[in-house]
Amino acid sequence: MKNSAFDRGVRAAGYYNFFSKTAKIANAKCINWASKHKLPRIVGRLPVPLACISMLTFAALCGAVAGGIILLVAAAGYMLANLSLKETSNLSSHESGPEYRCGRDGYRYYHGSDDSIYESYGSNADDED
């Protein structure tokens, strides 16, 4: 039976060994270069850590920029999905359903606009009393 988690661990260990050996070789070469040019050894030890830190910083910044772009696109998509367009036609206001609002006969259900020639639904109920 093959264990995929174990295989990933073996692969990660191989990558770690490769990169650590490469960093040690590069560090030794930088120290030798500094020694040949009669510079302090600390100058030779700086390039490898600075390169690693700058690569990690660059990767983090790229991730932050990509995440920001994704969030902006998602926010724009959300706003566009919830965009509501209202019709301003006079015909559509008479054809709309009843609304609960304050009108000529008080606060009740009305059909159409306030300046409509039609009476409200509730206005006939008060006349019969």
Secondary structure, 3 states (H helix, E strand, C coil): CCCHHHHHHHHHHHHHHHHHHHHHHHHHHHHHHHHHCCCCHHHHHCHHHHHHHHHHHHHHHHHHHHHHHHHHHHHHHHHHHCCCCCCCCHHHHHHCCEEEEEECCEEEEEECCCCCCCCCCCHHHHHCC
